[in-house]
Amino acid sequence: MSHSPGKDAQTTAAHDWDFDVVIVGYGPVGRLLALQLGRRGHRVAVIERQEKVYPLPRAVHFDDEIGRIFQSVGAGPNIMAEVVEPYDDFYEWRNANHETLLHLDWRGAGPSGWHVSNFFYQPGMENFLDAKVIALPSATILRGWEAITHTETEDGVLLQIRNAADERRELNARYVIGADGANSKVRDWIRTPMTDLGYFHDWLVVDLIPVTPLQISPPASQFCDPDRPTTVVPGGPGRRRFEFMRLEHETKDELNTESRAWELLKPWGVTPETAKMERHTVYTFQARWCDQWRRGRLLLAGDSAHLMPPFAGQGMCSGLRDVANLEWKLDLILRDLAPDSLLDSYGPERSEHVRHFIDRSMQLGEVICLTDPGAVATRDAAMAKDIADGASIPPRPLPKLGEGLHRADAGGGTLSIQAPVQVGAGQALFDDVFVPSGTLLLKNADVRAHLPSDAASGLTGLGFQIIEFGQEPSDTTAVDATGAYDQWFDALGADAVLVRPDFYIYGVAGVDGLQTLVRDFLSDLGAPIEAMKTSDLSAAAL
């Protein structure tokens, strides 16, 4: 049953309230999940306590992988240019004397085809995604309502909601996703234990709109000053963010005043005459994750499942990766192309992955937040020696998914690449040419001959594409415009790479193992080949 976008909760008839998925919470995670599922035609409702979009910035950074996820829903960084600022400069750590301790090159594109780092204005990004969700006939946004109780049945979840006037309604859903943040109610319903690493640091976060651009070079800098560790980064086009660590002798209340914020900004040449202060607030950075991400038809995503310090810029990014992992599995289940047990892989895959970023964020924080003079001197000397010795920083690590739906081979569970392919006389990113829905990539046309027709039908029945690389572009042939894919196949030692819809690799194979690769995937998915041959493909075509 279809639902009008944004239909008023007070006038909707009770029999209209049946959904495939109900999402509790409408931040970036809830928006992306609603958009992805709604684009596939699934009946989605979003429950959000706030009646309006939160008007102030929070997250300010995403990486190239998230750029690719946004691209997949028609919201690539180039399309959201008014609120996204690709970063094309260096990132430096400096000591109290502003001497360089660490020099990172953040210029250019990452393996997912977009800039390694992008700074953005969150309210603008949320408004952009919101407009896309509202336009979907299968999505309903219920603002000003909150989930209060639930009843689980064999076939779904009966969710009770209420608004500020204490009016109450009931929603039926096959699945309920908690994207409701650090104080998640859905997490309480799941009754999951939490692993808490006991990491707590308070930082004053200040967002500014400068009257004229601030002369801070490079624009993204970390000042490891024991007198006041400070972070300075862009906040999206025309905006700036400063973060100041709370010192031991200060209280949160003392730090979190506008006058104190201006006082801390003054050494940077920032005054009420040179900038508008958009917000100031004290955040307590934490490091924790849920031990259980799913119970029955209840699942978690984003901050409801994990929290981390911001030093790696991966908090929101990790939540959006949760969505990409969860959405394609839900899609197959809702289309009766895979069993409910497919969701058992979600928590283990994502938990292991996100813990990498939590650990990395804490490691960075331990270096940044030092205030003991002796420890600071040791740190500065060691980092200065690395620079003097010409020590290079290894490439940004790409963590592997935890145990789940991927093979234990050279590429299984790692992120695939996206590079330009030839389009006429020009070039375009792969996903702009071949709509991403899961892809079997073949090194050349000769490899295609080793794929049996029933195995190929099994993949296409799920909505996957089979793309080979060659010399002439077509609907099923890509031309490797830069040689990146040829190098990637060689690095993996593969003739075939099976990429899931969330851009992670299921597995790789040589020519002789191609048939087994596909059959293993269909078997692990719980999707028999014969059933796939007669599947309705229309639902997968976006």
N, C-alpha and C positions, 0 to 999 in steps of 0.2 A: 504494500500500500504506500503510495507516495505521500509526501508531506510538503507543504509549502515552506519555502525557506523563510526562516525567522518568524514562523507562525506564532501568534500570541498564545501563550500557555493558558490564559484564562478563557479562551473561546474555542479551543480545540476539543472536539468530542472525544469521549473516553475511548471509543472504538478505533480512533486514529492512532492510538499510542502503542503501536507495535513496531519494534525496530530490530534490525539485525545487531547493531552495536550501539550502546549508550556510552558516551565518553564523559567522565566527570572531570571538569576543568578545561579551560579554554585559553591557556597560554600558548606559546609556540608549539609545544608537543601536542596538545589537544587540537589545535588548528590544523597542523599537518596531517594528523591521523584522520580527522574528519574530511579533509580535502582529498586525501588519497583514497579512502574507502568510498566517499561520495562520488568521485570521478568514475569509479568502477560500477556505480549504480546501486550500491548497497544502501539500505535505509539506516541513516545515522542520526542520532540525537546527541546534542551537547548540552550538559547541565553546567551553568556557570553562575556563581553567587553574585558576582559583580554585574551591575546593569550596563556599565560602559567599559570600553577599552581602558585599561590602566594607562594613564597619560604620560608616565615618566619612564626613562630608560632604566634597564636593568643589565641584561647581557649586552656586550658590545662586540663580540668577536665570533667568527666562525671560520672554518678551514675549507680547503678545496673539496673534501668529501661532502661536506654539507652543501657547498655550492652545487655539486652534482645532484644531490637530493632535491634541492630547490628547483634546479633545472628540470627535473623529472615531472614537476607539477606546474610547469610554465611560469616559474618564479626565479629564474636564474639571476645571478648577481647583475648581469647586464640589463635585465628587464626591471629590476628593482634599483636602478641607478640613483634614484632620488634619495634613497635611504641606505645604500650600501656603497662603501668606499674601499675598493680593492687596494691592498697595501703593497707598495712596490719599492721598498726601501730596506734598510738594515734594522735590526733590533739589537740594542746594546744594553749591557749591564755595566754600571759604573759605581765606583766606590765614593766615599765621602768627599774626596778631592776631585770627583768627576773624571777620574782616570778609568779607562776601559778595562773591564774584567772579562767580558764575554762579547763577542762580535758575531752575530748570526745574520746570514743572508736570507731575507724573506722576500726576495724579488722573484717575480715570474710565477709560472704555473706549477702546481703540484701534480701528482700522478692521476688525480681525478679530473684534470683538465682546466681547473679554475685556479685563481691565485692561492698561494699557500695560506695567506692570511687575508681576511676581509673584516673591516670594522663597519658596524651598522647601527642604525637608530631603531631600537626595538619597537616602540609604538608605531612607527611608520611601517615596519615589516609586518607587524601584526595586523594593521589595517589593510595592507595589501592582500595578505592571505585571507583575512576575514571576508573581503569582497568576493573572492573566489569561492569561498564556502557558501556564502549567501546566495550566489548564483546557481547553486546546484539544486535541482528539484528534489533530490533524494535526501537532502540534509535539513535538519531542523535545529535551530539554535534557541535555547531556552535560557535567556538572561534573567537574572534576578531570582533564580530558583536554586535550591540546594538539595542534595541527596541527604535523606535523613535515616532511612532504614531500608533493608532489602530482605527478600525471601527467595531462596534458591530452590528451583524445581529441577526435574529431570531434563527438561527441554530448554531452560533459560533462567532468567532472573527477573523477579518482580521488584521494581525499584519505586520506593515512595519518595516524593519530592514535595517541597513547600516553598512558598515565596515569603516576602517580608510581611504581607498581610495575613499570613498563616493559612493561606489557601493551599490545599493539598491535592496532589494528583498521583496516579500510578502509571508507570511505564513498564512494558514488557520488552525484554531484550534477550537475544541469544547469548550475548557477551557484554560485560561491563568492564571498561578500562578506566583505571584510576590514573588520571593525569593531573591530580589535584594537589601537587606540591608537597613540600616538606611535612605538612601537617595532615597528610592524606587520610580521609575517612575510609576510602576503599582499602588502604593498607591495614587499617584497624580491623576491617571485616575479614581480611585474609588471615590475620593474627600471625603475621610472620615475625620471627626474631630479627633483630638488627645487629649487624657487625659494626661496632662503633670504635674507631681507632683513637678516640679521645683527643682529637686534634681541634684546638680552639684558638683562634686569633681574631681580634676585633680590628677592623679597618674602617676608617671614615672614607666613604665614596662620594666624590663631588663631580657633578656633571655640569659642564659649562657650554655656553654659546659665545665664543669670542667675538668682539666687535671687529677686530682684524686678526688674521692668522697668527698664532703664537709661534715664535721663533725658537723652537726646540728641535734639535737635530741629533740623532734621527727622531722622527715623530713618535716612535714607540721606544720608550726607554725605561729601564728599571734601575733605580738609584738605591744601592745597597749601603745606605748611610746608617750607622748604628744609632745616630741621634734621632733619626726618623726615616725608616725604610719607606720609600715612595715609588709609586708606579705612575707613569705618564703615558697615555695612549690616546689615539683618536677615538672619537665616540660616534663615528659616522660622518657623513658630509657636513662640514661647518660646525662640528661639535668636538669637544675635548673632555676627557676624563682624567681626574687625578684621584689617587688612592693613598691614604696616609695611615700607617699602622699606629694603633693605640699603644702608648708606652705604659710601663708597669705603674707609674705613679699617677696615671690619669684614670678617670672613670669614663664610662660611655657617655654619660650625660654632659660631662665637661667637654668632651671632644665633639659631640654632635650638636653644635650650635652654628648658626650662620656666621656669627662674628669670629668664632674660632676657625672656621673654614677659610674665611677671607684672610685671616692672619697667617695661616699656613700657605696660602697661595701667593702672598705678597712677594716672597723671594723669587718667584717665577715671573714676576712682572705682571701678575694678574690682579686686578683691582675691580671694584664695582664700575669704574669708568671704562675699563677695557674688556669686560665680559659680563654676560648675564648668567647668574647662577640658576640652573634649572632645578637642581635638587641637591640635597646633602643628607646622608643617612649613614648609620654605622651598621655594618654587617658582621656577623660572627661566622667566620669561615670554618666549615666542619668537614669531616671525612668519614662517611659511613655508607653502608649499602644493606639492602634487604637480603636475607638468606633465602627467601621464597618469593618468587615474582608472580606465581600463579597458584590459585586454588580453585579448581573446578572452572567455572565460567567467569571468575574474577581475575583480572590481570592488572599489573602496574607498569607505568612507563614514566620516564623523566625523574624529576626531583622526588616523586613519591617512592621511587625505588633506590635512589642514590644521591648523595651530596658530595661535593669535593671542593677544595680550595680553588680559586680562579687562576692560579699562577700559570697553568698550561692553556688557559682559554678554552676548556673542553666541557664545561658544565652543561650548557644548553646543547652543545654538539652531541654529547652522549645521549641526551634525551631524544634528539631527532634521529639518532642511529637506532634507538629502541623502536621508534615508530617504523622506520624502514624495514627492520627485521620482523616486526609483528604484523605489519599490514599485509604483506604478500601471503603470509601463512593463513591469516584470517580470510583473505580473499578466496583462496583455494577451498578452505573449509566451507565457507558460506555458499560457494558454487558447487558443493558436494563433489569436489575433485580430490579431496584428501580428508583423512579422518581427523577427528578432534585431537587425537594424540600428537599430531604435528606440533601443537602448541607446547608440548613438553620440552621441546628443544629451545624455546625462546629464552627462558630464564638462565639456564646454564650457558648458552652462547653469549648472552649479553653481560651476565654477571662477571665472567672471566675477563671480557673485553674492557668493561668499565673500570674494573679494579686496576688494570694497567695504568689508566689515566689518573685514578685516585692516587696510586703510589707515586706516579711521576709528579703530580701536583704537590704532594707532600715533600718530595725530595727537593723540588725547587723552593718551596716555602722554607724549608730548613736552612737553605743558603741565604735566601732573601731576608728572612726575619731575624737574623743574628743581631744582637745588641751588646753582647759581652765583648769588651775591647780585645781580650786575648784571642778569642775565637775569631773575631773579625780580622785581626791582623794575620792570623794563620790562613784564613780563607783568601784574603786579598793577595798574600804572597804566593799561594799555590796557583791561583787563577792568573796572576801576572806572569808567573813562570811558564804556564801553558802557552800564553800568547807569545812570550819571548822565544820559546822553543818552536814556535810555528805549529803547535798542535792544532789539528783540524777537528771541527765538531762533526761527528758522524751524522749521516742523514737522519731526519726525523723518523723514529721507529714506527712501523705500522703494526699494531698488535693483532694477534690472531684471536678469532672467536673461540670461546670455550667449547667443550664437547657438545656435539649436536649434529645437525644435518650437513656434514661435509666429510670428505675423506681425509685420511692422514697422509696425504702425499705432499709434494713440494709446494703446492699452492693452496691446498684445501684450507678454508677458513680465513684466508687473507683477502685483502681488498684488491679488486681488479683495477686496471687502469682505464682511462678514457683519453684518447688522443684525437687529433684531427684526421679526417678522411677526406678524400677528394669528392667535390661536388661540382660538376661541370668544369669550369676553368678555375674554380676557387676551392676553398677548404671549409669544413665545418666540423664541429665536435661530433663524435660518433653518435651520441644520444639524440642529437638534433636531426640526424639522418635516419637512424633506425630506432624507432620508439622503444625505450627500455621496458621489457616485460619478462626478463630472463632470457639469456642468450647462450647458445652453443657456438663458440668461435672456433673456426677451423683455419689452420695456417694457410692452406691453399686448396684449390679445387680437387686435387688428387685425393685429399683426405676424405672429402665428401663421399666418394665411392665406397668407402669402408663402413658407412652407416646404414644398417638395415632399415627398410621402409617402416617396419612396425615400431622400431625404436624412435625414428624420426617422428612418426605420428604421435607417439606417446608424449614427446616434448611439445609439438605444435598444439596438441590437444589441451595442454596446460596454458597455452598462450605464449610459449617460448618461441624465439626466433632461431633459425640456423643460418649463420652468416659466415661465408668464406671470404678470404682475402685473395684478390686477384688484380688484373691489370685494367679491367673495364668495370666501372660501377654499374650496379643494377639493384633490384629490390632485395637480392640475396647475396650480393657481392660488394665488399668494401675495398677501396683502394687506400693502402697505408700511405698517407701523404707525407709523413715525416720519418718513417722507418721505426717508429716507437713500438708498434705491435710486433714487428719482426724481431726486434731485440727482446721484447717481453717473452715471446714464445721460446726463444733460445735460452733466456735466463731460467725459464721454468722447465726446460728440457721437454717441451710438449709440442704436439701437433694439434691438440684440441684442448680447449679450456671451457668448462661448463660454469657459467656465471649465473648466480641466483638473481631474482629481481631486486634484491637489496645491494647488488653490486659486489657481493662477496662470492668467492670461488667455491663451488662444491668440490671440484676436483679437476685434475688434468690427466691427459693420456697421450701416448704415442698412437700411431696409426693402428697397431695391433690391439691396443686396449680401448679403442673408441667405443665399440659396441658394449663392452663391459661397463665403461664409465656411465653411459646413458642408462643402461639397465639397472645398475646399482642405484643411481639417483631415483629412478622411478620406484624401485623397490623400497628404498629408505623413506621415500615420500609416502609410501602406502598407496600408490596410484598404479594399479595393474595396467600393463600396456594395452591389453585388449579394450579395457574401459576407455582409455584415452583416445582410441581411434575413432570413437563415436561421440566425443564430447562436443558440446556447443561452444564454438570459439568466439561467438559474438560478444560475450561478456568480457572477454579479455582484451578486446580491441578498444583502445582509448582514443 
